[in-house]
Amino acid sequence: MSLYDVAFTAALPSPSRTQPTQQRWNARASSDLASSRDRQAQAMLASVSVGVGALAACAPRRQRPFPRSLTKRRAFFDFGSQPPKKTVIITGASSGLGLAAARELAKSGEWRVIMACRDFVKAEKVAKENNFPEENFLVLHLDLAANSSVRQFVSTFRSLNIGLDALVCNAAVYFPNAHKEGAFFPGLFPGGGPRWSADGHELSFATNYLGHFLLCNLLMEDLKKSSVKPARCIILGTVTASINDKEVGGMIPPIADLGQLQGLESGMKKPTTMIDNGRFNGAKAYKDSKVCDVMLMRELHKRYHESTGICFSSLYPGCIADTNLFREHYPVFRFLFPILQKEVTNAYVSEEEAGRRLAKVVSDPGYAQSGVYFSWGGESGTGGAGGTDAVENMDASNDRFLQYGSFRTLKESEIGGDAGDDERCKRLWNLSEKLVGERFS
């Protein structure tokens, strides 16, 4: 059976699960997809599996959905390109920074981009709208808020047998107006209370941190086998996460604070919402999760870099003031914040520019540093976090992407606070292993 044969089953329950569910999928697979609901179901089937084998318990092969898309995807597995293409997984690649970076890498002609997204239909649509070369991208379903989905994604990816050279942990959710009471804010709209993952964890913690913790560890063996030296694992950060006392953004309330990790100690399940076991605040939950991401990067570096050569880094690409991440913020904030960043602070960066920056950190030899936190300023100013100017270490002659003046606002930020505490990083790792039910090192 050819590697190009598509098994649209990875999004389905396994045959050992309830038969009625499997029968419903069979019925959808054989329909003419007349309704939008059926089209959504078929897209979910297509979202995740390109591999060997027949359609398993899904549907007869003659009823395989989207046969034409298979032909278009054959070029994705063309291993005859010279030099060989590298493979990168980008989580949350259907919009914003993730989409911009995926577009930059896919169009470079040097990378195969795996768009790991919760909404397959949206990801396929935007990839086509942005003219991604068919041979350079593939969408796979991934819901970081469900540990079972993370494990299924890894299994499906490995069935492709294409190797992995870089992993970008970009996906995030942000609920800035969510509070414990879910009270109304005068003149605006209700923020709502905490939201929960499939595994019973607060949603921003589960999506932004815990899902990426599991994903990084499950894909570690794949990164170790990369023929590209060094392979890279990049975890996105934020200026508001209080990683040191020089980041002005980290001083804006509510300030990130993990306390003594009491929430994690208690299992981080309902009704516990915060890592410090404090009162729920959606904005703080986001910031806390991003501090955990930097701590994850540091712990991965300590555990794996010396023995494997893999480079682990975190990145703040600049202030994308009009990002869709703010979609649940106050309307007045969404209107005024971009203006403030453009006209007053000179810290604004477009999604396109931020995507180019992330693509550089993925691909450029000058960014092959491990255990570091890269931080950029605005597009034209001299912003950026306090720290060592890392641009001196860059080999600009090897930069295959467009050169911009903002390239020289890069800084290597100091890491302090909770994120700089080695013992706390180790403890976070151990508690996270308990939450996902698996030990890694």
GUMARTI-468200 format. One record per residue (C-alpha): residue number from 1; x, y, z. Coordinates in pm, whole numbers, plus 32768, in hexadecimal, padded with zeros to 4 digits. Example, Ala and Ser with C-alpha at 12.3 -4.5 7.8 and 13.67 -1.06 7.14 Angstrom:
SITE   nr     u     v     w
SITE    1  84CE  7E3E  830C
SITE    2  8557  7F96  82CA
end
This chain:
SITE   nr     u     v     w
SITE    1  8000  8000  8000
SITE    2  808C  8151  7F9D
SITE    3  80EE  824E  80A4
SITE    4  8000  8338  7FF4
SITE    5  7ED1  8268  804D
SITE    6  7E00  8335  8138
SITE    7  7D5F  8298  826A
SITE    8  7C62  8392  82E5
SITE    9  7C3A  82EB  8437
SITE   10  7D19  8397  8533
SITE   11  7C0C  8491  8591
SITE   12  7B1F  8374  85DE
SITE   13  7AF3  82A7  8718
SITE   14  7BB8  8163  870E
SITE   15  7AFA  8025  86A9
SITE   16  7B00  7FBA  8814
SITE   17  7A22  80DF  886F
SITE   18  78AA  80F3  8843
SITE   19  7831  805F  86FE
SITE   20  7710  8158  86D2
SITE   21  780A  8274  86BB
SITE   22  78CD  81B9  85B0
SITE   23  778F  8175  84ED
SITE   24  7736  82E5  84EC
SITE   25  7888  8335  8453
SITE   26  7858  8223  8351
SITE   27  770E  82BC  82EC
SITE   28  77AF  8410  82C6
SITE   29  78CF  8387  81FC
SITE   30  77E1  82F2  80FC
SITE   31  76FC  8420  80DF
SITE   32  770F  8527  7FD0
SITE   33  776D  862F  80D7
SITE   34  7642  8701  807A
SITE   35  7625  87AF  81C9
SITE   36  772B  888B  826B
SITE   37  772B  87A8  839B
SITE   38  7790  8681  82C4
SITE   39  789D  8751  821B
SITE   40  7929  87A5  8371
SITE   41  792E  8636  83D3
SITE   42  79E0  85D3  8294
SITE   43  7AE0  86E5  82C7
SITE   44  7B22  865E  8421
SITE   45  7B5D  850C  8383
SITE   46  7C53  85A8  8293
SITE   47  7CF8  866F  83A6
SITE   48  7DDF  8577  8426
SITE   49  7E4B  8457  836C
SITE   50  7F2C  841A  8254
SITE   51  7FC3  82C1  827F
SITE   52  7FC4  815B  8212
SITE   53  7EAE  8062  8221
SITE   54  7D42  804D  81C6
SITE   55  7C2B  8115  8260
SITE   56  7C20  802F  838D
SITE   57  7AC4  8032  8423
SITE   58  7A5C  8175  837E
SITE   59  79D3  8130  8222
SITE   60  7A13  8061  80EA
SITE   61  7B36  80E3  8024
SITE   62  7A5E  8136  7EF8
SITE   63  79A2  822B  7FD8
SITE   64  7ADB  82DE  804C
SITE   65  7A94  8453  8074
SITE   66  7B5D  855D  7FBF
SITE   67  7C18  8478  7ECB
SITE   68  7C8C  85A3  7E01
SITE   69  7D3B  863E  7F2C
SITE   70  7E12  8504  7F3C
SITE   71  7E9F  8548  7DE3
SITE   72  7EF3  86AC  7E44
SITE   73  7FA4  8635  7F7D
SITE   74  808A  853D  7ECF
SITE   75  818D  864D  7E9F
SITE   76  8198  867A  8019
SITE   77  8248  852A  802F
SITE   78  833D  856A  7F15
SITE   79  8489  8514  7FB5
SITE   80  8549  8553  7E75
SITE   81  856E  86CA  7EA9
SITE   82  86D1  874B  7EBD
SITE   83  872D  87B5  7FBD
SITE   84  8630  86E7  8081
SITE   85  8519  87AC  8124
SITE   86  8508  87CA  829C
SITE   87  83CD  8793  8368
SITE   88  833D  887D  846D
SITE   89  8206  8857  8544
SITE   90  815A  899D  85A6
SITE   91  803D  8995  869E
SITE   92  7F2B  8A95  8673
SITE   93  7F8A  8AD7  8509
SITE   94  7E2D  8B31  848E
SITE   95  7E43  8CA2  84ED
SITE   96  7F20  8DB8  856F
SITE   97  808F  8D80  85B1
SITE   98  8080  8C0B  8570
SITE   99  7FE4  8C3F  841A
SITE  100  80DD  8D50  83BF
SITE  101  8206  8C75  841D
SITE  102  8173  8B47  836A
SITE  103  8144  8C18  8230
SITE  104  82AA  8C97  823E
SITE  105  833D  8B3C  8268
SITE  106  825A  8A8E  816C
SITE  107  82A4  8B90  8060
SITE  108  841B  8B80  809E
SITE  109  841B  8A31  7FE8
SITE  110  84FF  899C  80F1
SITE  111  83FC  8925  81EC
SITE  112  82D4  883D  8204
SITE  113  81E4  88DC  82FC
SITE  114  80FC  8809  83D1
SITE  115  7FE3  88F1  843F
SITE  116  7F72  885B  858B
SITE  117  7E1D  88F8  85C4
SITE  118  7CDB  88B9  8680
SITE  119  7C04  893D  8561
SITE  120  7C69  8879  842B
SITE  121  7B70  8923  8343
SITE  122  7BEE  8A7D  839F
SITE  123  7D5B  8A17  8378
SITE  124  7D24  897F  821F
SITE  125  7C63  8AB3  81B2
SITE  126  7D65  8BB4  8221
SITE  127  7E83  8AE8  8191
SITE  128  7DDD  8AF0  803C
SITE  129  7D80  8C60  805F
SITE  130  7EED  8CAD  80AB
SITE  131  7F64  8BE2  7F80
SITE  132  802D  8AE6  8046
SITE  133  80DD  89FE  7F4F
SITE  134  801C  88B4  7F56
SITE  135  815F  87F0  7F71
SITE  136  81D3  88AF  80A5
SITE  137  80B8  889A  81A1
SITE  138  7FD3  87A1  8247
SITE  139  7EC5  87DC  834D
SITE  140  7EA4  86E7  846E
SITE  141  7DA4  86FE  8583
SITE  142  7E24  8754  86DE
SITE  143  7D63  87C3  8811
SITE  144  7E68  881D  8914
SITE  145  7D5E  882A  8A23
SITE  146  7D2B  86B0  8A0C
SITE  147  7E48  85C5  8A5F
SITE  148  7DAB  84B4  898A
SITE  149  7DB0  859D  885D
SITE  150  7F20  85EE  8895
SITE  151  7F76  847D  889C
SITE  152  7EA3  8439  8767
SITE  153  7F4F  8555  86AF
SITE  154  80A7  84C7  86FA
SITE  155  803B  836E  8686
SITE  156  7FAD  83FB  8544
SITE  157  80E0  84CF  8501
SITE  158  81C5  83A4  852A
SITE  159  80F7  82E1  8430
SITE  160  8168  83DE  832A
SITE  161  82CE  8368  8355
SITE  162  8361  84B7  82EE
SITE  163  8431  850C  8421
SITE  164  8430  8649  84F1
SITE  165  852F  8762  84F4
SITE  166  8481  887A  85B4
SITE  167  835B  889E  86A0
SITE  168  82B5  89EF  86DE
SITE  169  81CC  8A03  880C
SITE  170  80FE  8B32  87AC
SITE  171  7F8E  8AE9  87F2
SITE  172  7EED  8BA8  890F
SITE  173  7D9E  8C1D  8995
SITE  174  7D5F  8D59  8A60
SITE  175  7C2C  8DB7  8B2B
SITE  176  7C82  8F10  8BB6
SITE  177  7B25  8F61  8C35
SITE  178  7ADC  8E15  8CDE
SITE  179  7AB5  8E23  8E57
SITE  180  7A3C  8D39  8F65
SITE  181  78E7  8DD8  8F7B
SITE  182  78BA  8E06  8E05
SITE  183  7831  8F5D  8E5A
SITE  184  77CA  9069  8D63
SITE  185  78B8  9184  8D20
SITE  186  77F1  92CA  8D0D
SITE  187  77A6  9330  8BAB
SITE  188  785F  920E  8B0E
SITE  189  7813  909B  8B23
SITE  190  7831  8F7B  8C18
SITE  191  7987  8EE5  8C3F
SITE  192  7906  8D93  8CAF
SITE  193  79A7  8CA0  8D9C
SITE  194  7AB8  8B9C  8D67
SITE  195  7AA7  8AAC  8C41
SITE  196  7B15  8945  8C56
SITE  197  7BD6  8853  8B7D
SITE  198  7B68  86F3  8B24
SITE  199  7C46  8677  8C40
SITE  200  7BAF  8765  8D40
SITE  201  7CC1  886D  8D4B
SITE  202  7C95  89E5  8D27
SITE  203  7C9C  8A1D  8BB0
SITE  204  7DB5  8B1C  8B89
SITE  205  7E9C  8A4C  8C68
SITE  206  7E46  890F  8BA6
SITE  207  7E6B  89A8  8A4B
SITE  208  7F8C  8A97  8A7A
SITE  209  8067  89C1  8B58
SITE  210  8000  885E  8BB2
SITE  211  7FAD  87EF  8A50
SITE  212  80FA  8876  89D6
SITE  213  81AF  87CB  8AF7
SITE  214  8123  867E  8A85
SITE  215  815C  86C5  8914
SITE  216  82C9  8728  8942
SITE  217  8317  85F1  8A09
SITE  218  8261  8501  8922
SITE  219  8315  8592  87F2
SITE  220  846C  8597  8896
SITE  221  84D6  844E  87F6
SITE  222  8474  84D7  86A2
SITE  223  8546  8611  86D5
SITE  224  866C  853C  8747
SITE  225  8665  8481  85FB
SITE  226  866D  85BE  8529
SITE  227  877E  85CC  8422
SITE  228  877D  8747  8444
SITE  229  8875  87BC  8548
SITE  230  8804  884C  8625
SITE  231  8696  87F3  8633
SITE  232  85CC  8900  86E2
SITE  233  84AD  891F  87D5
SITE  234  8424  8A80  87F7
SITE  235  831F  8AE4  88F9
SITE  236  8273  8C34  88D2
SITE  237  827B  8D24  89F7
SITE  238  81E7  8E77  8A49
SITE  239  826F  8FBF  8ACF
SITE  240  815C  8FBF  8BD8
SITE  241  81D4  8E82  8C83
SITE  242  82C0  8F26  8D81
SITE  243  83F3  8E59  8D2D
SITE  244  84D2  8F6F  8DB6
SITE  245  84B5  90C4  8E5E
SITE  246  8521  917D  8D21
SITE  247  83EE  9122  8C55
SITE  248  82FF  9246  8C7E
SITE  249  81E4  9173  8BEF
SITE  250  820D  907F  8D0D
SITE  251  81B8  918F  8E07
SITE  252  8057  91C2  8D81
SITE  253  7F53  912C  8E6D
SITE  254  7EF4  901D  8E9F
SITE  255  805D  8FB3  8ECB
SITE  256  80BD  8E4A  8E87
SITE  257  8101  8D8D  8FC9
SITE  258  8111  8C14  8FED
SITE  259  811C  8C1E  9169
SITE  260  818F  8ACF  91EF
SITE  261  80E3  8A0F  90D6
SITE  262  7FCC  89B5  91C9
SITE  263  7ECE  8990  90B2
SITE  264  7FA9  8893  9000
SITE  265  7FE7  87DC  9145
SITE  266  7E70  87AF  916B
SITE  267  7E4E  8722  900A
SITE  268  7DDA  885F  8F56
SITE  269  7C7B  87D1  8F2C
SITE  270  7B29  8872  8F6C
SITE  271  7AF6  8949  9032
SITE  272  7C6A  89A2  9033
SITE  273  7CAF  8A9D  8F1F
SITE  274  7DF8  8B48  8F71
SITE  275  7F57  8ABF  8F94
SITE  276  7F80  8B79  90DE
SITE  277  7E25  8AFF  9148
SITE  278  7DB1  8C68  915B
SITE  279  7C76  8D16  90E5
SITE  280  7C33  8CDE  8F73
SITE  281  7C99  8DF2  8E86
SITE  282  7CA4  8DA8  8D12
SITE  283  7DB7  8EA2  8CC1
SITE  284  7E96  8E20  8DD8
SITE  285  7E51  8CB8  8D73
SITE  286  7ED9  8D09  8C19
SITE  287  8010  8DB5  8CA3
SITE  288  8051  8C9A  8D98
SITE  289  8039  8B9C  8C7F
SITE  290  813A  8C5C  8BB1
SITE  291  822B  8C65  8CD8
SITE  292  8203  8AEB  8CE5
SITE  293  825C  8ADC  8B74
SITE  294  83A9  8B8B  8BB3
SITE  295  83E8  8AA1  8CD8
SITE  296  839D  897A  8BF3
SITE  297  849B  89FB  8AF7
SITE  298  85A6  8A1A  8C04
SITE  299  8563  88BF  8C8E
SITE  300  8569  8823  8B32
SITE  301  86B7  88CE  8AF8
SITE  302  8748  8846  8C3D
SITE  303  86CA  86E5  8C03
SITE  304  870C  86B8  8A8F
SITE  305  87EC  87BC  89EA
SITE  306  8940  873A  8A53
SITE  307  88F4  85D0  89FB
SITE  308  882F  860D  88BA
SITE  309  88A4  875A  882E
SITE  310  873A  87CC  8805
SITE  311  8714  8943  8836
SITE  312  85FA  89B4  891A
SITE  313  859C  8B23  891F
SITE  314  847E  8C0E  896C
SITE  315  8418  8D35  889A
SITE  316  8359  8E79  88BF
SITE  317  8338  8EFE  8758
SITE  318  82C2  905B  87B6
SITE  319  8174  90F8  8809
SITE  320  8071  907E  870E
SITE  321  7F70  9177  878D
SITE  322  7E5C  9112  869B
SITE  323  7E80  8F9B  86CB
SITE  324  7D49  8EC5  86CD
SITE  325  7DBD  8E4C  8823
SITE  326  7D0F  8F84  88A7
SITE  327  7BC1  8F25  880E
SITE  328  7B20  8EFF  8966
SITE  329  7BA8  9045  89EF
SITE  330  7ADB  9182  8A1E
SITE  331  7A83  9224  88CF
SITE  332  7B18  936E  8944
SITE  333  7C60  92BA  8990
SITE  334  7C6A  9218  8839
SITE  335  7C38  936F  879C
SITE  336  7D2D  943A  886C
SITE  337  7E48  9343  88AE
SITE  338  7ECD  9335  8747
SITE  339  7EC4  94B1  8734
SITE  340  7F87  94CC  8879
SITE  341  8091  93D7  8804
SITE  342  80B5  947D  86AF
SITE  343  80AB  95EB  870F
SITE  344  812A  95FC  8875
SITE  345  820A  94D8  88D5
SITE  346  828B  9486  8777
SITE  347  8276  9319  87E0
SITE  348  8177  92A4  86DF
SITE  349  81CE  9182  85FD
SITE  350  80F1  90F1  84EE
SITE  351  809B  8F80  84E0
SITE  352  815D  8F66  839A
SITE  353  829A  8FF3  8434
SITE  354  8273  8F21  856E
SITE  355  8247  8DEF  8491
SITE  356  838B  8E3D  83DC
SITE  357  843B  8E5B  852B
SITE  358  83B8  8D0B  85A1
SITE  359  841B  8C6E  8454
SITE  360  857C  8CF1  8488
SITE  361  8594  8C52  85DF
SITE  362  851F  8B09  8546
SITE  363  860B  8B0B  841E
SITE  364  8733  8BF4  8441
SITE  365  8880  8B67  84C0
SITE  366  88B7  8CA1  858D
SITE  367  8798  8C47  8672
SITE  368  881D  8AED  86C4
SITE  369  8839  8B43  8835
SITE  370  87A2  8A79  894E
SITE  371  8715  8ADE  8A9F
SITE  372  86DD  8C46  8A2F
SITE  373  85B5  8D32  8A17
SITE  374  85B4  8E0A  88DE
SITE  375  84F1  8F50  88EA
SITE  376  84B3  904E  87D9
SITE  377  8443  91B7  87E3
SITE  378  8372  9276  86E6
SITE  379  8391  9275  856D
SITE  380  845C  93B2  8550
SITE  381  84C5  9416  86AF
SITE  382  85D6  939B  8793
SITE  383  84F0  92EE  8889
SITE  384  851C  919A  8921
SITE  385  855C  910F  8A76
SITE  386  868D  9158  8B45
SITE  387  87A7  9064  8B11
SITE  388  88C0  9009  8A27
SITE  389  889F  9074  88BE
SITE  390  8891  8F22  8813
SITE  391  88A6  8FAC  86B3
SITE  392  8A21  8FA5  86C5
SITE  393  8A0F  8E2B  86C4
SITE  394  8945  8E25  8584
SITE  395  89D1  8DAB  843B
SITE  396  8905  8E8E  8357
SITE  397  89A2  8DF7  821F
SITE  398  88E6  8CB5  8268
SITE  399  8799  8D65  8292
SITE  400  86BB  8CEB  8174
SITE  401  859B  8DCB  81D8
SITE  402  8567  8F3A  818F
SITE  403  863D  9032  824F
SITE  404  8591  9144  8315
SITE  405  8613  9261  83E7
SITE  406  8555  91D5  850F
SITE  407  863B  90A8  8501
SITE  408  872A  916F  85DC
SITE  409  8639  91A5  86FD
SITE  410  8668  903F  8773
SITE  411  86D3  9008  88D9
SITE  412  8725  8ED5  89A6
SITE  413  865E  8F0F  8AE4
SITE  414  86C8  8EB7  8C40
SITE  415  85EC  8DB4  8CE8
SITE  416  8598  8DEA  8E55
SITE  417  8478  8DCA  8F49
SITE  418  83BC  8C81  8F49
SITE  419  8443  8C2E  8DEE
SITE  420  85AB  8C55  8E64
SITE  421  8584  8B77  8F97
SITE  422  8624  8A28  8F44
SITE  423  8580  896B  9061
SITE  424  842B  89F5  900A
SITE  425  8459  8996  8E9D
SITE  426  84AC  8832  8F06
SITE  427  837E  8825  8FED
SITE  428  8299  88A8  8EDD
SITE  429  8319  8793  8DF9
SITE  430  82D9  8684  8EFC
SITE  431  817A  8700  8F46
SITE  432  812E  871A  8DD2
SITE  433  8194  85B0  8DA2
SITE  434  8091  8550  8EA6
SITE  435  7F84  8617  8DF3
SITE  436  7FC2  856A  8CA4
SITE  437  7FFA  8417  8D48
SITE  438  814D  83D1  8CB1
SITE  439  82BC  83F5  8D14
SITE  440  83B7  8467  8C10
SITE  441  8511  8486  8CA9
end
